[in-house]
Amino acid sequence: MSNVFKQMSEVDEIKSKLDIIDVVQEYIQLKQAGTNFKANCPFHTEKTPSFMVSKERQIWHCFGCSEGGDIFTFVQKIENIDFREALKMLANKAGVKLSHHDPKMQDQKNRLLEACELVAKFWFKILEAHPGAEIARAYLKERGITDDIREEFQIGFAPESWDATNDFLKKKGFSENDIFLAGLTIKKDRGAGFYDRFRNRVIFPVKNTQGEVVGFGGRIMPGADEKLAKYINSPQTNIYNKSLIMYNFDKAKSEIKKKDRVVVVEGYMDVIASWKAGVKNTVATSGTALTRDQIALVKRYTNTIACAFDADSAGQNAAFRGIDLLLRSDVNIQVITIPYGKDPDDCVRKNPQDWASAAEHTQNFMEYIFSIAIKKYPGSSVEEKKNIGKMLLPFIGRIANGIEQAHWVHKLASYFNMSDDILREALNKTRQQAHENKIIVAKGNERKKISKTRNTLLEEMLLAIVLKFSQHLPWVIDQVSPDYIKDKDLNELYKKLIIYYTKYINPFAGEIFDFTKFYNYLDSEKAEGSNTFQDLSESLLLLADKDFAEYDAVGLKKELNNIISYLHSNNLRIQLQLIKNQLEAAENDKDLERIQKLSIEHGRIMDDLNSMGSIE
């Protein structure tokens, strides 16, 4: 039996021994809704439960954020771990012993991992000895990168070639598509084929938490074309999730736990310099602000995040723009002030001990920003106080922890020699203004969004009801033309539902619609895109339990009538607009015969709409 099938059987064994309801209830409280269960979604903020779990089908789906899946995807998402970690965790819970897996098993994900690992070794060897990498070796030596450090971080060099990497991996048995999906090549603009993404660059392999190479960063060589980007990175791939991966986290995580603190810097060279200086709990975000997923990952090891801020004001401002999410995440934010130089790498090259000392003697972020504000506006005038308030109150307002927020309100009030209540009122006004600004910016777009999606929401409700309460299906098929369903996927699913019912159900023989049989029909060769429509139909079943579990037959029929009336009138309005456009064109062409025909059709549709009444 192949390793792929072994892993599949282990997954199935785990699923057979664990109930998704029991697993999910370890994290959130579920309430029964019909045959399923519901809760407030743990992955986004909501007041009305949109998170549904099906005991029968062992799946979950949130109708608020559109996330969903099985027991494995739930654990992956809520624990911020990958599939392998979730497999191990759930195997332990189920008492399933996992067999040893060959790292070269031929599923796509492992093919990509293997390709990245091989090319990392390939580039490492090129940097080590190839004559074409002499400039790269000299550059790294000048930057203080020793042979030991090169080996520690597996630094390599991609030669100045359009096809060296592609050819190397093809000789190792990888297809051009594998190499492309690993992010190592780019499709040619013209004609067929691919060319190497990384050329004439020092390469920094990026690894996941298990230490597997999943992507790369490449730094251009000195003297190269100035139009080229200084750094390029691997694109998002099936193995490289940019919102989760952090450079060096695999090596730093044990030290992070030991020190109970993570040091966050911007780039690859900053991490390497920090490592050289003995600060080994350092990771990099590759020039971007920390994401929610990265913060959640870090919080599994420590609640203290120390950010390196440049000494110059531009660097400070850039760092401030990325601090919001940290403040809202209820973590202990510390600031490392770089003693000199533009970044940690610059500082370490001058004196490693200075950086090590700075990384050890951190300052609370709010203390840091407080001191900056007072230095910037040192006077005691009303204008100075207003400026300090403008600078500090937005940060204070974003602090998630109520006790910590109250502390900084009190400290600022004491500095101003005024009551806490006055500042709390100012803080509320700041929040209100920020909220109003968001509404003003989004209002027009949101209205358009609502008008565009209302029809789709009703289409979903219609199909959810007939899939769950199939006694209404024959009547709905008679009443609702597929033209009424505008969403492409819902339209296709409805057509397949009509075909299935017409072909396989004989109501005169007492046959009734069975969802499981329809689900299997979707999986047949006659139903293309079966996975998409199976997933969609399962999520619609959960939607029915979420919104209609407590309806009786009369209530459901009334709801269906309302939905169908709206969809019918909406379809008529669309037809009416089309005829108006055609009438305008016919009038411009002075086509009297066509104008007469269109006018009659226009009148017929108007009569239909008037007979239905105004439905909004």
N, C-alpha and C positions, 0 to 999 in steps of 0.2 A: 504494500500500500504506500502511495507517495506521501511525502510530508504535507502536501497541500490537503489531501484527504484526511490525514491524521488530525490536522488542525481543525478542519471542518467538523469532524466527528466529535472532537473535544468541545467545540463551540456548541454543537447540538446537545451534547451530554450535559453541559453546564446549564443550558436553557431548560432542559428537561427536569433538572433538579432544583432550579431556583424559580420562584414566582416573581415576576416583575413588580407586582404590588408590594410584596414584602421588601424588596430591595429599595424601591422608591420611597417607601414609608420610613426607611432609616434616615432619610434626608428631609422629607417634608411630610406634612399631615395631609392625608387623602380623605375625601368624603365620597360616599357612593352616589352615583348619578346614573340611574337606570341599571344596566348591566355593567357599566364602567365606573371609573372613579375620577374625581376632579380635585383641583387645588389651584392656589395662586402659583403662577409659574416661578420657579427658582432662578430663571435665567434673565428675567426682566421685571421691572416694577409694574405692578398692576393691582387694582382694587377688586375687580371682578374676575373670578376664576376662569382662566382660558386653557389651563393645562389639564389634559385628559389622558387617562391610562386605561387601556383595554386589557382586562384579565383574560378574556377569551383568545385574543390574537397576540397577547404579550408584546404590545407596542405602546408608545406614548407619542403625543403630539400637542403642541401649544398653538392655539389659534391667534395668539397675540403676537408672537415673534416668529412663528412658522417653523420652529425647530421641531424635530421629531426623530423617531427611530426605535431601536429595540433596547434591551437591557444593557448591552455593551455601549451603545452610543450615549445612553443616559449617564452611565458611570464615567465614561471618558469626559463628557462635558462638565459634569458637576465636580469631578475631582481634578479637572484640567490635566489629564494624562492621555497618552496615546493608546492605541488598541492593545499593544502587547502588555502594557501595565494593567489595563482593565481586564485582560484575559487572565493574568496571574491573580489579580485581586479576587475576581469572581470564581476562579478555579479553587482558590483557598476556601472561599465561603461555601462552595458547593461540595468540597471534599473530592475534587477531581484532580488526579495527578497528571500534570502535563508532561508529555514525552519531549525528548530533546529534538529541537528543530534545526535542520540544516540551514545556516545563514544564506545559502545560495538557492533556497527554494524558489521555484520559477513563477510565482505570482508576480503581478506587475510591480507592487510596492517594493518587493525585495529585489526585483531586477534593477529598479532605480537606485536603491541603496547600494547594491553591488557595483553598479556603474560609477557612482560617486566615490565609493571607497577605492576602486581601482584607479580612477583618474587622479585622485589625490596622491596616491603612491607614485603614479606616473610623473606628475608635475614635481613631486618632491625629489625624485631621482634626477630629473632634468636640472633643477636648481643646484643639486649637489655636485654634479660633474660635467654637465653639457657645456661645450664651448660657447654656445649661443646665450648662456645664462650668466656670463661673466659680469655684465653690467648690473644684473640683478644682485649677484653676490656682493659686488662692490657697494651697491646702494645700501643693502641690509647691514653690511659691516660698518658703514658710515653712520647708520642709525643705531648702532650698538647691539645688533642682533647677532649673538654668537651661534656657533654650530649646535650647541646644546639646546638653545632656545628654538632654533629652526626645527630641530627634531621634536621638541616638546609640543610645539604647536603645528607640526606637520606642514610648515610653510613651503610652498612650491613656486614654480615658475611656468607659466603657459607661454610657449614659444611664439614668435611672430610668424604665425602660419594660419592660413584660412581653413586647413583641414587636418592638422596633426592630431588633435584630440579625437575628432570624428573617426579618422582612419584607425587610430590605436584601439578604440572601443569596438569598432566593427571587426577587427582582427580577433578580438576577444569573444566574438560571438553575439554582440549586441546589434539589434536592428537600428536603423536610422531613427525610427519612431521612438524606441527606448531612449536613445541618446537625447533626442529632442525633448521628450517628456521629463527627463532628468534636469532640464534647464541648461544643458551644456552646448546646445547648438541653436541657431536661429534659421528660420525658413528664408530662402532666397526670395527677394522681391519679384524677380523675373525667372521663369522657368522652374523646373523641379530641383529638389536637393536642398542641402543645408550647409551652413558654414559655422565655424567655431565661434562661440560667444566670447570666450576669453582668449585674447591674443596679446603677446608682449606685455604681460602683467605679472607682478608678484601676486601669488595666490594664498589666501587665508581660508582654509576649510572651516565651514560652520557645521557644528554637530548638535544633535538633539540631546535630550537629558540622559539617554543611554550611551552617549559617546559615538553614535553612528553619524558618518558624514552625510549631510542632507543638502548642503548648498555651499556656495563659495562667494568670497569677495575678492575682487581683483584690483590692484593698485597699478596705475600706469607708470611706466618708467620715465625717469628724468630725461628731458630732451625730446619726448614724443610730441606729436601734433597737439598744440594747445587747445584745439577745438574738441579734443576727446575728453570725456569725463574723467576726473581724477580717480574715482572709484566706480566700479560697476558691481552689481550683485546678482546672484541667481534670482530668477523670477519665482513667484509662488508656484509650487508644484504639489503633487500628491504626497510628497514626503517633507516638503519645506513650507511650514506654516509661519509666515513672517510675523504674524501677530502674537505668536507664542514663543518662537525660538529666540534665545539670547546667546550671543557669542560668548563662549567659555563657560557656560552654565554647567556643562557636564563635569568639568574639572573643578569648578569653584564650589559646587553645592555642598560638599562635605565641610569645607572651610567656612562657608556661609552659616551652616548649622552650628559649627563649633564656636564661631565668633558672635553668633546671633546678630549678624548684620551683613547686608550686601552692599558693595560699592558699585555704583552705576556710572559708567563713563560713556563716551560717544562712539569711539572707533576701535578697530582691531589693534592698532599700534598702541593706543592708550592702555588697553588690557594687558598687552604683552609687557609694556614698560612697567605697569603696576606689579605684575607678576615678578619681574626681575627685581623690583624694589622690596619684595617680600610680602606685598599686599595681595594675597592669593584668593581673597573672597570677592574678586572683581569680575564684572560682566559688562557687556556693551550692548547698546540698543541699535548700533549701526546708524547713528545720526538721527533717529526718530524718537518721539516721546514714548514713554512706556504705555503699553496697551493694557486693557482690563485683564486679558488672558495672561500676560507676563506678570502683572501684579499678583494675580491669583496663584501663579506658579511659585513666585518668590515667597508668598505668605505661607506656603507649606513648609518653609525652612526657617523663616524669620519674619518678624513684624517691623524690623528696622531697615529702612532704605536710605543709604547715604548717597547723595548726588553731588558730583563734582561740578562746581560752578566756576566759569572763567572769571578772572579778576576784572576784566573790562565790562563796561555797561551793556554792550551789545550781547555778550555772552550771557550776562545775567537776564536780560530781557528774553532771550531765546529760551532759557531754562524756565523762567516764570510761565511762559506760554504752555509748557507741558506739565505744570505742577497741579492743575485742577483735579485730574483724575486721582492723583495720589492723596490729595486732601480729602476727597470724597470716599476714599477706600479705608479710612480709619487705620492708617499705618503711622509709625513713628518716622517722620521725615527729618533726616539730618543733612546738613550742608558741609561739604568739604571745600574750603576756599583754597584754590590753587595759589601757592605762595608767589610764583612768578611764571612767566611763559604763558602761552595761549592754551595749553592743554596738559594733562598729566605726563604725556610722552616728552614734551618739551622740558617739563620740570625734572623728570627722572634723569634725562640725559645730562643735566647740569649737576644735580645732586640727588641721588635716589633716596637718601635719608630724609630730605626735606618733604618729599611726597609721602613717604611712610609715616612721618610725623603728622602731616596734615590730615591723612586718612584716619589716623588714630584720634586726633583732637577735633572732633566734629562739633557742630553747633545746631541746635534745634532750628528748623526752617523758620518758624514764626519769630523766634528770637532774632534770627538773621535778617529777615525782611523788616522787622520792627526797627532794628538798628540802622538799616539803610534808609528807611523813611525819615527817621529823626535827623540823620546826617544830611539828608537832602533838603529837609525843611526844618532848620534848627531854631527858628524864631518861635515866639509865643503869640503871634498875631492871629486874628480870626482866619485870615487867608492861609497861613501856614498850617493851622489845625485842620482846615477844610481839605487841604492838599494831602495831609497825612491820612485823614479819614478816607479820601478817595483812593489812596494807594492801598491801605490796609483792610478796609471793610470787605471788599470783594473776596480777599483770601480768608478772612475770618468767617465769612458767610458760607464758605465751601467746606469748612471743617465738619466732618461727619460726627465726631464724638461731642455730645452736648456739654460734658464737663469741661473738655478742653476748650470748646468755643466760649463758654462762659468765663473761663480764666482769661482769655485774651480780650474779651469785651471789658472785663474789669480792669485789666492792666492798662488798656488804652484810655479808659474813662479816668483812671487815677492820674495818668500822665496829663490829660486835659483838665484835671481837677473839676470833673463834673460827675453826675450820677450815672450808674450803669443803665438806668432806664432810658436816658436820652440817647445813648449809643445804640441800645437795642432797637429803639424806634428808627434811628438812622439806618441800622442794619436791615430792618424790615423794608424800608423804602428802597434801599439798594437792591434787595432781592426782587421787590416788586417791579422796579424799573427794568432789571435784567429780564424778568419774565415777560413784561410788556414788549420789550424790544424784540424778543424771540417771536412773540405772537405777530408783531407788525411785519417782521421779515417773512414769516411763514404763512401768513393769513391767506394771501392770494393763491399760493401753491396748494395750500391745504384744502381750500374750497374746491379747486379743480380736482384734487385727488379724491375727495369725497364723492363728487359727482361722477367721476370715472369709475369708482370702485363699487358704488351702490348696486349697480346692476349685477356685478360679479358676485357680491355678497348674497344677493337674492337667488342667483343661479345656484350657488353652493347650497343654500338652504333647501331649495327645491329638490336637488339631487340627494341631499342628505336624508330628507324625509322619505323619499320613495325607496331608497336603499335600505333604510331602517324599518320603515312601515310599508312593506311591499303591497299591502292590500290596496293602496292608493295608486299603484303603478299603472294599471290599465287605463284608469280615468285620466291620469296626467298625460300619458302617451297620446290619448285622443285630443286633449286640450292644448298641448304645447308642441308647436313645431320646432324642429332643431334650429330654425332660423332665429328663434327667440333667445337662444343661448349664444352669447357673443364671445365669451372667453374660449380661446382655442382648445385648451385641454378639456374643459368641461363640456364643450360642444362635441368633441370626439368621444368622450366617455358616454355622453347621452345617446349618441348615435349607436354605439356598441351595445348599450343597454336595450335600445329599441330592437336592434337586430337580434340580440339574444332572446328577448321576450317573444318576438314574433316567430322566431325559428324553433325555439325549444320548449315554449310553455303553451300548453293547451288548456285554457281555463275551463272549457266545456267538459274536459275529462277530470276536472277537479285538481289539476296541477297548479302549484303556486310557485312564485319566485323564491329561489333559495340563494342567499348571498354567497355561500361557500362555492356553490356550483358556478355562479357567475364569475367569481374570483378565479376559479380554475380555468374557466373559459378564456378569461383575459390572458392567461398564461399559455394558451394554446398557440399553435403556429398561425392560426387565422386572425389573431389579434395582435397587430404590430404594436411595439412600444409597451409591452405588457407590464413591465416593471413600473413605468410611470403611472399607468392607469390603475394598477393594483394598489400602489401607494396612495394615489388620490382617492380611490374608493374607500380605503381603510380610514383615511383621515376624515372623510365625509361621514362615515359611520360614527366616529367619535364626536363630530360636530352635532350630529343628531342627538346623541346622549347629552351633550352639553346644553343644548338649547331647547330640546323638545321632549326630554324624558318624562316630564310630568303632564304632558298634554294628553287629553282623552281624544277619542275618534272625532268628536264634533269640533274640538279645538284645532286639531290638525287639519281638518277639511277647511275650516275657516282660514287658517294660516295659508294653506295652499291656494285658496281662492284669491287672497290678497296678493300673494307673490305672483301668481299667473296673470292677474289683472295688470300688475305693474309691468311685468315683462312684455305682455302684449302691447300695452300702450307705449312702452319705450320703443318697441319694434316699429310701431306705426309712426312714431315721431321721427325715427331714423329714415323711414321710407318717405315721409313728408318732406324732410330736408333734402333728400336726394331728388325728389320731383321738383322742388323749388329751384334747385341748381339746374336741372334739365330745362325747366321752363325759361329760366333766365337765358340759357344758351339758345333755346329755340326762338325767343323774342329777338335776340341779337341777330339771328340768322333770318328773321322774318318768315319762319316756317309755320304757316297758319294751320296746316293740317296737324302737325305735331303739337302745336300749342293747344289745339282743341282737345286732342286725346289726353294730354297731360293735365289739362284743366279738369276734365271729367274725373281722372284718377285722383287728383288733388281733392276734389269735392267728396269723392267716395271715402277717402281716408279721414277727412275732416268729420264726416258724418259718423264714422266708426268711433273716432275719438270723443266726439260730443256725446254719443250714446253711452260711452263708458264713464263719462264725468271726468273731472280734473283729478288726476292721481299723482301725487307727489311722493 
